[in-house]
Amino acid sequence: MRDLFLKEGSEPFVLFSVTHILTLVVIIAICVGMYLFRKRLRLGYTNRLVRYGLAATLLISEVSLQWWLYYIGDWSFRYSLPLHLSSLSLFLSSILLMTRSYRLFEFTYFVGLGSALQAMITPDIQAYTFPHFRYVHFFISHGGIAIANMFMVLVEGFRPSFHSVFRAFLYVNAYTLFIFLVNVMIDGNYMYIMRKPANPSIFDYLGPWPFYIIPLEIIALVTFFILYLPFYILKKLREE
């Protein structure tokens, strides 16, 4: 059991391996299940149980990561603070589940879901695969963000607007500027805006620093529009 928490993983992570693909399938299956049982999930007690349970799972996952980094002796202000978009989205998604705030949803749906999807497709977990703690944590936290926001869409009936796209883009750029200043002060690399992640990722195709930041901005905006597209299509179909 202790081996599951060691700094050195027993086997390296393999992109799009059977384990990786099955993990993604499980997350997709949960989202499909939420849609199929959406009416039952709207019932008072069941609704509260799922919302607060999922919020607690997200928060516990972040606390467990901080504990693990301390346990293996890797915790530091430069790399371990919960400042990445995934951590911010995790906290805000937890609050969203508890408060049902539409303003939070406008941010977490585009920024949280968009970044979580990208992270799960190209995970930055290097030497860890299932059942190591780091692998399980990574997909619980990122998958939880995706599930939380799909819960708000499929069960709670939240719908982003066209203006939500630009509000989310504005908010994430304001946060990026803040993180850039933090990185400069502590020599960190939060949000990977100072250098690329070690694992293979989309960053590898976007040029050297700092030029890859510009295509990242474009990719982020395009991703937001793609996430909005299903709602735009549904809106047009209802108007016909």
C-alpha positions as CSV (number, residue, x, y, z in Angstrom):
1,M,0.0,0.0,0.0
2,R,2.8,2.4,0.9
3,D,4.2,2.0,-2.7
4,L,1.1,3.8,-4.0
5,F,2.3,7.0,-2.3
6,L,6.0,6.9,-3.1
7,K,7.6,9.7,-5.1
8,E,8.8,7.2,-7.7
9,G,6.0,5.6,-9.6
10,S,6.2,1.9,-10.3
11,E,5.4,2.4,-14.0
12,P,5.5,5.5,-16.2
13,F,2.4,7.1,-17.6
14,V,1.7,6.1,-21.2
15,L,-0.4,8.6,-23.2
16,F,-3.5,6.9,-24.7
17,S,-2.7,3.6,-23.1
18,V,-5.5,1.2,-22.3
19,T,-5.5,2.6,-18.7
20,H,-5.6,6.2,-19.9
21,I,-8.5,5.5,-22.3
22,L,-10.5,3.5,-19.8
23,T,-10.2,6.3,-17.3
24,L,-11.6,8.8,-19.8
25,V,-14.4,6.3,-20.6
26,V,-15.4,6.1,-17.0
27,I,-15.6,9.9,-16.7
28,I,-17.7,10.1,-19.9
29,A,-19.9,7.3,-18.6
30,I,-20.6,9.2,-15.4
31,C,-21.6,12.2,-17.4
32,V,-23.9,10.1,-19.6
33,G,-25.4,8.6,-16.4
34,M,-26.1,12.0,-15.0
35,Y,-28.1,12.8,-18.2
36,L,-30.0,9.5,-18.1
37,F,-30.9,10.0,-14.4
38,R,-31.2,13.8,-14.5
39,K,-34.8,13.8,-13.3
40,R,-34.0,11.7,-10.2
41,L,-30.9,13.9,-9.5
42,R,-33.1,17.0,-9.4
43,L,-35.0,15.6,-6.3
44,G,-34.3,17.6,-3.1
45,Y,-32.3,15.2,-0.9
46,T,-30.6,13.3,-3.8
47,N,-29.7,16.6,-5.5
48,R,-28.1,18.0,-2.3
49,L,-26.3,14.8,-1.6
50,V,-24.7,14.7,-5.0
51,R,-23.9,18.4,-5.1
52,Y,-22.3,18.5,-1.7
53,G,-20.7,15.1,-2.1
54,L,-19.0,16.1,-5.3
55,A,-18.0,19.4,-3.8
56,A,-16.4,17.7,-0.8
57,T,-14.6,15.2,-3.2
58,L,-13.1,18.0,-5.1
59,L,-11.9,19.8,-1.9
60,I,-10.5,16.6,-0.4
61,S,-8.6,15.8,-3.6
62,E,-6.8,19.2,-3.4
63,V,-6.0,18.7,0.3
64,S,-4.8,15.2,-0.3
65,L,-2.4,16.5,-3.1
66,Q,-0.9,19.1,-0.7
67,W,-0.5,16.4,1.9
68,W,1.2,14.0,-0.6
69,L,3.6,16.7,-1.9
70,Y,4.6,17.3,1.8
71,Y,4.8,13.6,2.5
72,I,7.3,13.0,-0.4
73,G,9.3,16.1,0.4
74,D,8.3,18.0,-2.8
75,W,6.2,20.8,-1.4
76,S,7.4,24.3,-2.2
77,F,6.0,27.8,-2.7
78,R,7.5,27.8,-6.2
79,Y,5.6,24.8,-7.5
80,S,2.9,23.5,-5.0
81,L,0.5,26.4,-4.2
82,P,-3.0,25.8,-5.6
83,L,-2.6,28.5,-8.3
84,H,-2.9,26.5,-11.6
85,L,-6.1,26.9,-13.5
86,S,-7.1,23.4,-12.4
87,S,-6.8,24.3,-8.7
88,L,-8.7,27.6,-9.2
89,S,-11.4,25.8,-11.2
90,L,-11.6,23.1,-8.6
91,F,-12.3,25.5,-5.8
92,L,-14.7,27.6,-7.8
93,S,-16.5,24.4,-9.1
94,S,-16.9,23.3,-5.4
95,I,-18.5,26.7,-4.6
96,L,-20.6,26.5,-7.7
97,L,-22.0,23.1,-6.6
98,M,-22.9,24.5,-3.2
99,T,-24.3,27.9,-4.2
100,R,-25.6,27.3,-7.8
101,S,-24.1,30.7,-8.8
102,Y,-24.6,31.4,-12.4
103,R,-21.7,33.9,-12.4
104,L,-19.3,31.2,-11.2
105,F,-20.7,28.8,-13.8
106,E,-19.9,31.3,-16.6
107,F,-16.2,31.0,-15.6
108,T,-16.0,27.3,-14.6
109,Y,-17.8,26.0,-17.6
110,F,-15.4,27.5,-20.1
111,V,-12.2,27.8,-18.1
112,G,-12.6,24.8,-15.8
113,L,-14.1,22.4,-18.2
114,G,-11.8,23.5,-21.1
115,S,-8.6,23.2,-19.0
116,A,-9.7,19.9,-17.4
117,L,-10.4,18.3,-20.8
118,Q,-7.0,19.4,-22.1
119,A,-5.3,18.2,-19.0
120,M,-7.0,14.8,-19.1
121,I,-6.2,14.3,-22.7
122,T,-2.5,15.1,-22.2
123,P,-1.9,14.6,-18.5
124,D,1.2,16.2,-16.9
125,I,1.9,13.3,-14.5
126,Q,5.0,11.8,-16.0
127,A,6.1,8.8,-13.9
128,Y,2.7,7.8,-12.4
129,T,0.0,5.4,-13.7
130,F,-2.9,3.6,-12.1
131,P,-3.2,2.7,-9.2
132,H,-0.6,5.2,-7.9
133,F,-2.0,8.0,-5.8
134,R,-0.9,10.7,-8.2
135,Y,-2.7,9.1,-11.1
136,V,-5.9,8.6,-9.1
137,H,-5.8,12.1,-7.7
138,F,-5.2,13.7,-11.1
139,F,-8.2,12.2,-12.7
140,I,-10.5,12.6,-9.7
141,S,-9.7,16.3,-9.5
142,H,-9.8,17.1,-13.3
143,G,-12.6,14.6,-14.0
144,G,-14.5,16.0,-11.0
145,I,-14.3,19.5,-12.4
146,A,-15.7,18.3,-15.7
147,I,-18.4,16.3,-14.0
148,A,-19.3,19.2,-11.7
149,N,-19.9,21.5,-14.6
150,M,-21.8,18.9,-16.6
151,F,-24.0,18.4,-13.6
152,M,-24.9,22.0,-13.7
153,V,-25.7,21.7,-17.4
154,L,-27.5,18.4,-17.5
155,V,-29.2,18.3,-14.1
156,E,-29.5,22.0,-13.0
157,G,-30.2,23.2,-16.5
158,F,-27.6,26.0,-16.6
159,R,-26.9,27.4,-20.0
160,P,-24.0,29.8,-20.9
161,S,-24.7,32.8,-23.1
162,F,-22.7,34.2,-26.0
163,H,-21.5,37.0,-23.7
164,S,-20.3,34.3,-21.2
165,V,-17.6,33.4,-23.7
166,F,-16.0,36.8,-23.6
167,R,-16.5,37.3,-19.8
168,A,-14.7,34.0,-19.2
169,F,-11.9,35.0,-21.6
170,L,-11.5,38.4,-19.8
171,Y,-11.5,36.7,-16.4
172,V,-8.9,34.1,-17.3
173,N,-6.6,36.7,-18.8
174,A,-6.9,38.9,-15.7
175,Y,-6.0,35.8,-13.6
176,T,-3.1,34.9,-15.9
177,L,-1.6,38.4,-15.5
178,F,-1.9,38.0,-11.7
179,I,-0.2,34.5,-11.9
180,F,2.6,36.0,-14.2
181,L,3.4,38.5,-11.5
182,V,3.4,35.7,-8.8
183,N,5.7,33.6,-11.0
184,V,8.2,36.5,-11.4
185,M,8.3,37.2,-7.7
186,I,8.8,33.5,-6.6
187,D,10.5,32.1,-9.7
188,G,7.6,29.8,-10.3
189,N,5.9,28.3,-13.3
190,Y,2.2,28.3,-12.4
191,M,-0.1,27.9,-15.4
192,Y,3.1,27.0,-17.4
193,I,3.4,30.6,-18.6
194,M,7.1,30.7,-17.9
195,R,8.1,27.5,-19.5
196,K,6.5,24.3,-21.0
197,P,5.5,21.3,-18.9
198,A,7.8,18.3,-19.0
199,N,5.3,15.8,-20.3
200,P,4.3,15.8,-24.0
201,S,1.4,18.3,-24.5
202,I,0.0,20.8,-26.9
203,F,2.7,23.3,-25.8
204,D,5.2,21.3,-27.8
205,Y,3.6,22.4,-31.1
206,L,3.3,26.1,-30.3
207,G,6.9,27.4,-30.5
208,P,9.4,28.6,-27.8
209,W,8.7,30.8,-24.8
210,P,7.1,33.4,-24.7
211,F,5.7,33.0,-28.3
212,Y,3.6,30.0,-27.4
213,I,1.4,32.2,-25.1
214,I,-0.2,33.9,-28.2
215,P,-1.4,30.6,-29.8
216,L,-2.5,29.5,-26.3
217,E,-4.8,32.5,-26.1
218,I,-6.2,31.7,-29.5
219,I,-6.7,28.1,-28.6
220,A,-8.4,29.1,-25.4
221,L,-10.9,31.4,-27.2
222,V,-11.6,28.7,-29.9
223,T,-12.1,26.2,-27.1
224,F,-14.6,28.5,-25.4
225,F,-16.5,28.9,-28.7
226,I,-16.5,25.1,-29.2
227,L,-17.9,24.6,-25.7
228,Y,-20.6,27.2,-26.5
229,L,-21.5,25.7,-29.9
230,P,-23.9,23.0,-28.7
231,F,-26.0,25.6,-26.8
232,Y,-26.0,27.9,-29.9
233,I,-27.2,25.1,-32.1
234,L,-29.9,24.1,-29.6
235,K,-31.0,27.7,-29.4
236,K,-31.3,28.0,-33.2
237,L,-33.2,24.8,-33.4
238,R,-35.8,26.0,-30.9
239,E,-36.2,29.2,-32.7
240,E,-37.1,27.4,-35.9
